[in-house]
Amino acid sequence: MGRTNPQDKKPKWTYLLLLVSLATTFGGAVSTGYCIGVINAPSKLMKVWCNQTLHDTYGSNLSESGLDLLWSCVVSVFLVGGAIGSLGGAGAANKFGRKACFLICGALFTIGAVLFFFCRAAGSVEMLIIGRFIVGLASGLVTATLPMYLSEVAPMALRGTLGVFCAVGVTGGVVVGQVCSLGDAFGTEDLWHYALTAYMGLILICYLPSYLYPESPKFLYIVKGNHAAARRELQRLRGENSEDLIAQEIAEMEAEANAKVQTSSFCDVLRDPRLTLPLIIVCCFHGGQQLSGINAIFYYSVSIFEKAGLSTVNAQWANLGAGCLNLCISLLGPWLMAYCKRRTLMMFSCALCSVFLFTIAFVLYYIDFVSWFAIACIFCIMGYIFFYQFGLGPIPYFIGAELFEVAPRSVAMSMGSLSSWTCNFIIGISFPSLQNAWGAFVFLPFSITCVLLCLLTKFYLPETHGRDPSEVAPLVSKGFRSKVK
């Protein structure tokens, strides 16, 4: 299949494409990030409520270790739900459609919000835990299906730009959740349940016009075989005077639909040797994104800033500043993905993140012996966050949509998302113990992970920018014997 003509590479935004891009990002990705970021600030108040509620309901008081275990369950059940939601994303996306998955996410987010809002009045810790599990399911489904949906409704010139919207939305949602859960907002003893529920404003605004949102034309054409419906959705998405572009996209979908083998089930994708290398790349990128240390930095940055010499209050503000920096740099993502090569960005980001993580470990180890190492530590943390968003942050979210054709794409995105949530869970559970055992050297495995991702990118990731997946797939079809270019 040939490349697109130069005139076709000019971005073609239409009102419907802009609406569905922004609405799904704010309604799905931002809500996901919000549920991640909102739980940290009011945690002490919520733990007190949990203990008091269990005493009132069951007449028992938890020990400090028992309360910590309960709180770990409240936090980690969200990640378990995310892993399960990711795993179910492939089947749901192929059975119900990409748009339907977005609507299912909205229903799950709404159920979770209702449980959060009424758990305090009902005096039920169980409602809080179930609510966290349900919004985890929704979040896992979002990360597995939203980048795929946006990539499939976009013209090729905008595929990378829309593919990164999910990453930007999750990053922004974390910051919004952090702000809403501050003590000056909803993070108080009487209002923390409002903090957990506040994302419903986004859900209502973004889901009300959902009847206007298109289904993925590629899903309709290739998976469902409904060519007429696919053409109608393409006409709505591309607007008037786009017959040439529509005809070209229809021809590409027809060629893909007529491919010799259309692998779509979990077992078929896992058994197909042509898909082994791209599947490994997607899973390693997603898992490596978490194992690169970004969540460890944000989960425990307050204690790191305190060790660097800041007061508790200033450390909390520095943590919020780090989140804002993360968001601001992520906003460059759509521009970077529109004009820059994926391989270059990923290798550049991994290499510099590795250097900063190694430096953080070195500086923290000697921080008590050199006075200016405290400032150097803060600088390295900010530097790591800055360069993380050039490649490690956004690219894993959509690389599966650029490596895989439509039929196996949902399985690949689902497996990648599962890898991400699983590694997130591993970091959340193991980092405190590893930090106690290894001290500052706990950041060295993160640095090594970035080096390994850089090498994987250099030797096995083909350049996907400006290429249709049908052009990319043959480049990685021979597994580790493939020669990328």
C-alpha positions as CSV (number, residue, x, y, z in Angstrom):
1,M,0.0,0.0,0.0
2,G,1.4,3.4,-0.9
3,R,2.0,6.3,1.3
4,T,-0.4,9.2,1.5
5,N,0.0,12.0,-0.9
6,P,1.6,15.2,0.5
7,Q,-1.7,17.1,0.2
8,D,-3.3,14.5,2.4
9,K,-0.8,15.1,5.1
10,K,-2.1,18.5,6.0
11,P,-4.1,18.1,9.3
12,K,-7.9,18.1,8.6
13,W,-9.8,19.1,11.7
14,T,-13.6,19.1,11.5
15,Y,-16.0,20.2,14.3
16,L,-17.1,16.6,14.9
17,L,-13.5,15.3,15.1
18,L,-12.6,18.1,17.6
19,L,-15.8,17.5,19.6
20,V,-15.2,13.7,20.0
21,S,-11.5,14.2,20.7
22,L,-12.0,16.7,23.5
23,A,-15.2,15.1,25.0
24,T,-13.7,11.6,25.2
25,T,-10.4,13.0,26.6
26,F,-12.1,15.0,29.3
27,G,-14.8,12.5,30.0
28,G,-12.6,9.4,30.0
29,A,-8.9,10.2,30.3
30,V,-9.2,13.2,32.7
31,S,-11.6,11.2,34.9
32,T,-9.1,8.4,35.0
33,G,-6.3,10.7,36.1
34,Y,-8.6,12.3,38.6
35,C,-9.3,9.0,40.4
36,I,-5.5,8.4,40.5
37,G,-4.6,11.8,42.0
38,V,-7.5,12.5,44.3
39,I,-6.9,9.8,46.9
40,N,-3.5,10.9,48.3
41,A,-4.1,14.3,50.1
42,P,-7.2,13.3,52.2
43,S,-5.8,9.8,53.0
44,K,-5.2,10.6,56.7
45,L,-8.8,11.9,57.1
46,M,-10.2,8.9,55.3
47,K,-8.3,6.4,57.4
48,V,-9.7,8.0,60.5
49,W,-13.2,7.7,59.1
50,C,-12.6,4.1,58.1
51,N,-11.4,3.2,61.6
52,Q,-14.4,5.0,63.3
53,T,-16.9,3.5,60.8
54,L,-15.6,-0.1,61.4
55,H,-15.8,0.5,65.2
56,D,-19.4,1.9,64.9
57,T,-20.5,-1.0,62.6
58,Y,-18.6,-4.0,64.0
59,G,-17.5,-2.8,67.4
60,S,-13.8,-3.4,66.7
61,N,-10.7,-1.1,66.5
62,L,-8.0,-1.7,64.0
63,S,-4.4,-1.6,65.0
64,E,-2.1,0.8,63.2
65,S,-0.8,-2.0,61.0
66,G,-4.4,-3.3,60.4
67,L,-5.5,0.2,59.4
68,D,-2.5,0.5,57.0
69,L,-3.5,-2.8,55.5
70,L,-7.1,-1.7,55.0
71,W,-5.9,1.6,53.4
72,S,-3.6,-0.4,51.1
73,C,-6.7,-2.3,50.0
74,V,-8.6,0.9,49.3
75,V,-5.7,2.2,47.2
76,S,-4.7,-1.0,45.4
77,V,-8.2,-2.3,44.6
78,F,-8.3,0.6,42.0
79,L,-5.2,-0.9,40.3
80,V,-6.7,-4.4,40.4
81,G,-9.9,-3.0,38.7
82,G,-7.7,-1.3,36.2
83,A,-5.9,-4.5,35.3
84,I,-9.2,-6.4,34.9
85,G,-10.8,-3.6,32.9
86,S,-7.7,-3.6,30.6
87,L,-8.0,-7.3,30.1
88,G,-11.7,-7.0,29.1
89,G,-11.0,-4.1,26.8
90,A,-10.2,-6.3,23.8
91,G,-13.3,-8.3,23.9
92,A,-15.5,-5.3,24.6
93,A,-14.0,-3.2,21.9
94,N,-14.5,-5.9,19.2
95,K,-17.9,-7.0,20.4
96,F,-19.6,-3.7,21.2
97,G,-17.5,-1.2,19.4
98,R,-15.1,1.6,20.4
99,K,-17.8,4.2,21.0
100,A,-19.8,1.7,23.1
101,C,-16.7,1.1,25.3
102,F,-16.6,4.8,26.0
103,L,-20.2,4.8,27.0
104,I,-19.6,1.8,29.3
105,C,-16.8,3.7,31.0
106,G,-19.2,6.6,31.7
107,A,-21.7,4.2,33.3
108,L,-19.0,2.7,35.5
109,F,-17.6,6.1,36.5
110,T,-21.2,7.2,37.4
111,I,-21.8,4.1,39.6
112,G,-18.5,4.7,41.3
113,A,-19.3,8.3,42.0
114,V,-22.7,7.4,43.5
115,L,-21.0,4.9,45.9
116,F,-18.4,7.5,46.9
117,F,-21.0,10.2,47.6
118,F,-23.2,8.0,49.8
119,C,-20.6,5.9,51.5
120,R,-20.2,8.4,54.3
121,A,-23.9,8.8,54.9
122,A,-24.3,5.1,54.8
123,G,-21.3,4.5,57.1
124,S,-20.0,1.9,54.7
125,V,-16.3,1.3,54.1
126,E,-17.4,-1.5,51.7
127,M,-19.1,1.0,49.5
128,L,-15.8,3.0,49.3
129,I,-13.8,-0.1,48.4
130,I,-16.4,-1.3,45.8
131,G,-16.5,2.2,44.3
132,R,-12.7,2.3,43.9
133,F,-12.8,-1.1,42.2
134,I,-15.5,0.0,39.8
135,V,-13.8,3.3,38.8
136,G,-10.6,1.1,38.4
137,L,-12.5,-1.0,35.9
138,A,-13.6,2.1,34.0
139,S,-10.0,3.5,34.0
140,G,-8.6,0.2,32.7
141,L,-11.1,0.2,29.9
142,V,-10.3,3.8,29.1
143,T,-6.6,3.2,28.8
144,A,-7.1,0.1,26.7
145,T,-9.7,1.5,24.2
146,L,-9.6,5.3,24.1
147,P,-6.2,5.7,22.3
148,M,-7.4,3.1,19.8
149,Y,-10.7,4.9,19.3
150,L,-9.1,8.3,18.8
151,S,-6.4,6.9,16.4
152,E,-9.1,5.2,14.3
153,V,-11.4,8.2,13.9
154,A,-8.4,10.4,13.0
155,P,-7.0,10.9,9.5
156,M,-3.4,9.7,9.2
157,A,-2.0,13.2,9.5
158,L,-3.6,13.6,12.9
159,R,-3.3,10.0,14.2
160,G,-0.3,10.7,16.4
161,T,-1.7,13.9,17.7
162,L,-5.0,12.3,18.8
163,G,-3.2,9.2,20.0
164,V,-1.5,11.3,22.7
165,F,-4.7,13.0,23.9
166,C,-5.3,10.1,26.4
167,A,-1.8,10.5,28.0
168,V,-2.3,14.3,28.3
169,G,-5.8,13.8,29.8
170,V,-4.6,11.3,32.4
171,T,-1.8,13.6,33.4
172,G,-4.1,16.6,33.6
173,G,-6.6,14.6,35.6
174,V,-4.0,13.7,38.2
175,V,-3.3,17.4,38.8
176,V,-7.0,18.3,38.9
177,G,-7.5,15.6,41.5
178,Q,-4.6,16.8,43.6
179,V,-6.0,20.4,43.6
180,C,-9.6,19.3,44.4
181,S,-8.4,17.2,47.3
182,L,-6.3,20.0,49.0
183,G,-7.4,21.2,52.4
184,D,-8.4,24.5,50.9
185,A,-10.8,22.8,48.5
186,F,-12.6,19.5,49.3
187,G,-9.9,17.7,51.3
188,T,-11.5,18.3,54.7
189,E,-13.0,16.0,57.3
190,D,-16.5,16.8,56.1
191,L,-16.0,17.2,52.4
192,W,-13.6,14.4,51.3
193,H,-16.4,12.4,49.7
194,Y,-17.2,15.5,47.5
195,A,-13.5,15.4,46.4
196,L,-13.9,11.7,45.3
197,T,-17.1,12.5,43.4
198,A,-16.3,15.9,41.8
199,Y,-15.3,14.3,38.5
200,M,-19.0,13.7,37.8
201,G,-19.2,17.3,36.5
202,L,-16.9,16.2,33.6
203,I,-18.9,13.0,33.0
204,L,-22.2,14.9,32.7
205,I,-20.8,17.5,30.4
206,C,-18.9,15.1,28.1
207,Y,-21.5,12.3,27.9
208,L,-24.6,14.4,27.2
209,P,-23.8,14.9,23.5
210,S,-22.6,11.3,23.1
211,Y,-25.4,10.6,20.6
212,L,-23.4,12.7,18.2
213,Y,-20.1,10.8,18.6
214,P,-19.2,8.5,15.6
215,E,-18.3,4.9,15.8
216,S,-14.9,4.0,14.5
217,P,-15.1,3.7,10.7
218,K,-12.3,1.0,10.8
219,F,-14.2,-1.0,13.3
220,L,-17.4,-0.9,11.2
221,Y,-15.6,-1.7,8.0
222,I,-13.1,-4.3,9.0
223,V,-14.5,-6.0,12.1
224,K,-18.3,-5.7,11.4
225,G,-18.2,-5.6,7.6
226,N,-20.7,-2.8,7.6
227,H,-19.3,-0.8,4.7
228,A,-22.2,1.6,4.3
229,A,-22.1,2.6,8.0
230,A,-18.3,3.1,7.8
231,R,-18.6,5.4,4.8
232,R,-21.3,7.4,6.6
233,E,-19.2,7.9,9.7
234,L,-16.2,8.9,7.5
235,Q,-18.3,11.5,5.7
236,R,-19.4,12.9,9.1
237,L,-15.8,13.0,10.4
238,R,-14.0,14.4,7.3
239,G,-16.6,17.0,6.4
240,E,-17.5,18.3,3.0
241,N,-15.2,18.3,0.0
242,S,-13.3,15.3,1.3
243,E,-14.3,12.7,-1.2
244,D,-10.7,12.0,-2.3
245,L,-9.6,11.5,1.3
246,I,-12.6,9.3,2.1
247,A,-12.0,7.2,-1.1
248,Q,-8.3,6.8,-0.1
249,E,-9.3,5.7,3.5
250,I,-11.9,3.3,2.2
251,A,-9.3,1.7,-0.2
252,E,-6.8,1.3,2.7
253,M,-9.5,-0.4,4.9
254,E,-10.5,-2.6,2.0
255,A,-6.9,-3.7,1.5
256,E,-6.6,-4.5,5.2
257,A,-9.9,-6.3,5.3
258,N,-8.8,-8.5,2.4
259,A,-5.5,-9.4,4.1
260,K,-4.8,-13.2,4.2
261,V,-5.2,-13.6,7.9
262,Q,-7.2,-11.3,10.2
263,T,-6.2,-12.4,13.7
264,S,-8.5,-10.9,16.3
265,S,-8.9,-13.3,19.3
266,F,-6.6,-13.3,22.3
267,C,-5.3,-16.8,21.7
268,D,-4.8,-16.2,18.0
269,V,-2.9,-13.0,18.6
270,L,-0.7,-14.6,21.2
271,R,0.0,-17.6,19.0
272,D,0.7,-15.7,15.8
273,P,4.6,-15.4,15.4
274,R,4.2,-12.4,13.2
275,L,2.7,-10.5,16.1
276,T,5.1,-11.6,18.8
277,L,7.7,-8.7,18.5
278,P,5.1,-5.9,18.2
279,L,3.2,-7.3,21.2
280,I,6.4,-7.5,23.2
281,I,7.2,-3.9,22.3
282,V,3.7,-2.7,23.3
283,C,3.8,-4.5,26.6
284,C,7.4,-3.5,27.4
285,F,6.6,0.2,26.6
286,H,3.5,0.2,28.8
287,G,5.1,-1.8,31.7
288,G,8.4,0.1,31.3
289,Q,6.6,3.4,31.5
290,Q,5.5,2.4,35.1
291,L,8.8,0.8,36.0
292,S,10.7,3.9,34.9
293,G,9.8,5.3,38.3
294,I,7.3,8.0,37.4
295,N,4.7,6.8,39.9
296,A,7.2,6.2,42.6
297,I,8.3,9.8,42.2
298,F,4.8,11.1,42.5
299,Y,3.6,8.7,45.2
300,Y,6.5,9.5,47.4
301,S,7.8,12.9,46.1
302,V,6.7,14.7,49.3
303,S,9.0,12.5,51.4
304,I,11.8,12.9,48.9
305,F,11.4,16.7,48.9
306,E,11.4,16.6,52.7
307,K,14.6,14.6,52.7
308,A,16.0,17.3,50.4
309,G,15.4,19.9,53.1
310,L,11.9,21.3,52.4
311,S,9.3,21.7,55.2
312,T,6.2,19.5,55.0
313,V,4.1,22.3,53.6
314,N,6.7,23.4,51.1
315,A,7.2,19.8,50.1
316,Q,3.5,19.4,49.4
317,W,3.5,22.6,47.2
318,A,6.7,21.3,45.5
319,N,4.8,18.0,44.8
320,L,1.9,20.0,43.2
321,G,4.5,22.0,41.2
322,A,6.0,18.8,39.9
323,G,2.5,17.7,38.8
324,C,1.9,21.0,37.1
325,L,5.3,20.7,35.3
326,N,4.3,17.2,34.2
327,L,1.0,18.6,32.8
328,C,2.6,21.6,31.1
329,I,5.2,19.5,29.3
330,S,2.6,16.9,28.3
331,L,0.7,19.6,26.5
332,L,3.5,19.7,24.0
333,G,2.7,16.0,23.2
334,P,0.2,16.6,20.3
335,W,2.6,18.9,18.6
336,L,5.6,16.6,19.1
337,M,3.7,13.6,17.8
338,A,2.5,15.5,14.8
339,Y,6.0,16.5,13.6
340,C,8.6,14.3,15.3
341,K,9.8,10.7,14.8
342,R,8.7,8.2,17.4
343,R,12.1,6.4,17.6
344,T,14.0,9.7,18.1
345,L,11.7,10.9,20.8
346,M,11.6,7.6,22.7
347,M,15.4,7.1,22.7
348,F,16.0,10.7,23.7
349,S,13.5,10.5,26.5
350,C,14.7,7.2,27.8
351,A,18.4,8.2,27.7
352,L,17.9,11.4,29.6
353,C,15.5,9.9,32.1
354,S,18.0,7.2,32.8
355,V,20.7,9.8,33.5
356,F,18.5,11.8,35.9
357,L,17.4,8.7,37.8
358,F,20.9,7.6,38.3
359,T,21.8,11.1,39.5
360,I,18.9,11.2,41.9
361,A,20.2,7.9,43.5
362,F,23.7,9.3,43.7
363,V,22.6,12.7,45.1
364,L,20.2,11.2,47.7
365,Y,22.9,8.8,48.9
366,Y,25.3,11.7,49.6
367,I,22.8,14.4,50.4
368,D,23.8,14.7,54.1
369,F,27.5,15.3,53.1
370,V,27.2,18.0,50.5
371,S,25.0,21.0,51.2
372,W,24.0,21.9,47.7
373,F,22.9,18.3,46.9
374,A,19.5,19.1,48.3
375,I,18.9,21.7,45.4
376,A,20.5,19.2,43.0
377,C,18.0,16.5,44.0
378,I,15.0,18.8,43.4
379,F,16.5,19.8,40.0
380,C,17.0,16.2,39.0
381,I,13.4,15.3,39.9
382,M,12.1,18.2,37.8
383,G,14.5,17.3,35.0
384,Y,13.3,13.7,35.0
385,I,9.7,14.8,34.9
386,F,10.4,17.2,32.1
387,F,12.1,14.7,29.7
388,Y,9.7,11.9,30.7
389,Q,6.9,13.6,28.8
390,F,8.9,13.8,25.5
391,G,8.5,10.0,24.9
392,L,8.2,7.7,27.9
393,G,5.0,9.4,28.9
394,P,2.9,9.7,25.7
395,I,4.2,7.1,23.2
396,P,3.3,3.9,25.0
397,Y,-0.4,5.0,25.0
398,F,-0.8,4.9,21.3
399,I,2.2,2.9,19.8
400,G,0.0,-0.2,19.6
401,A,-2.4,1.6,17.2
402,E,0.6,2.3,14.9
403,L,2.2,-1.1,15.1
404,F,-1.0,-3.3,14.7
405,E,-3.6,-3.4,12.0
406,V,-7.3,-3.2,13.1
407,A,-8.2,-6.8,13.7
408,P,-5.4,-7.6,16.3
409,R,-5.2,-4.0,17.6
410,S,-7.7,-4.3,20.4
411,V,-5.9,-7.3,21.9
412,A,-2.5,-5.6,21.7
413,M,-3.9,-2.4,23.3
414,S,-5.6,-4.4,26.0
415,M,-2.4,-6.4,26.7
416,G,-0.4,-3.2,26.9
417,S,-2.8,-1.6,29.2
418,L,-2.8,-4.7,31.4
419,S,1.0,-4.6,31.6
420,S,0.8,-0.9,32.6
421,W,-1.7,-1.5,35.4
422,T,0.1,-4.6,36.7
423,C,3.5,-2.8,36.9
424,N,1.8,0.2,38.5
425,F,0.4,-2.2,41.2
426,I,3.9,-3.7,41.7
427,I,5.5,-0.3,42.2
428,G,2.8,0.8,44.6
429,I,3.1,-2.3,46.7
430,S,6.9,-2.9,46.6
431,F,8.5,0.6,46.5
432,P,8.2,1.4,50.3
433,S,9.8,-1.9,51.2
434,L,12.5,-1.6,48.6
435,Q,13.1,2.0,49.7
436,N,13.6,0.9,53.3
437,A,15.9,-1.9,52.2
438,W,18.0,-0.1,49.5
439,G,17.7,3.5,50.5
440,A,18.7,5.9,47.7
441,F,19.7,2.9,45.4
442,V,16.0,2.1,44.9
443,F,16.2,4.5,41.9
444,L,18.9,2.4,40.1
445,P,16.4,-0.3,38.8
446,F,14.3,2.6,37.3
447,S,17.4,3.9,35.6
448,I,18.3,0.5,34.2
449,T,14.7,0.1,32.9
450,C,15.1,3.3,30.9
451,V,18.3,2.0,29.4
452,L,16.6,-1.3,28.4
453,L,13.7,0.6,26.8
454,C,16.2,2.8,24.9
455,L,17.9,-0.4,23.5
456,L,14.6,-2.0,22.6
457,T,13.6,1.1,20.7
458,K,16.9,1.3,18.9
459,F,17.1,-2.3,17.7
460,Y,13.4,-3.3,17.3
461,L,11.0,-0.4,17.0
462,P,10.4,0.6,13.3
463,E,9.6,4.3,12.6
464,T,5.8,4.6,12.6
465,H,5.4,8.3,12.1
466,G,3.5,9.0,8.8
467,R,3.1,5.3,8.0
468,D,0.0,3.2,7.9
469,P,0.1,0.1,10.1
470,S,-0.1,-2.1,7.0
471,E,3.3,-0.7,6.0
472,V,4.8,-1.2,9.5
473,A,3.5,-4.7,10.3
474,P,5.8,-6.5,7.8
475,L,8.8,-4.8,9.3
476,V,8.3,-6.6,12.6
477,S,6.8,-9.8,11.4
478,K,10.0,-11.9,11.7
479,G,10.3,-11.4,15.4
480,F,13.7,-10.6,16.8
481,R,15.2,-11.4,13.4
482,S,13.4,-8.3,12.0
483,K,15.5,-5.4,10.6
484,V,13.7,-2.2,11.5
485,K,14.0,1.0,9.5
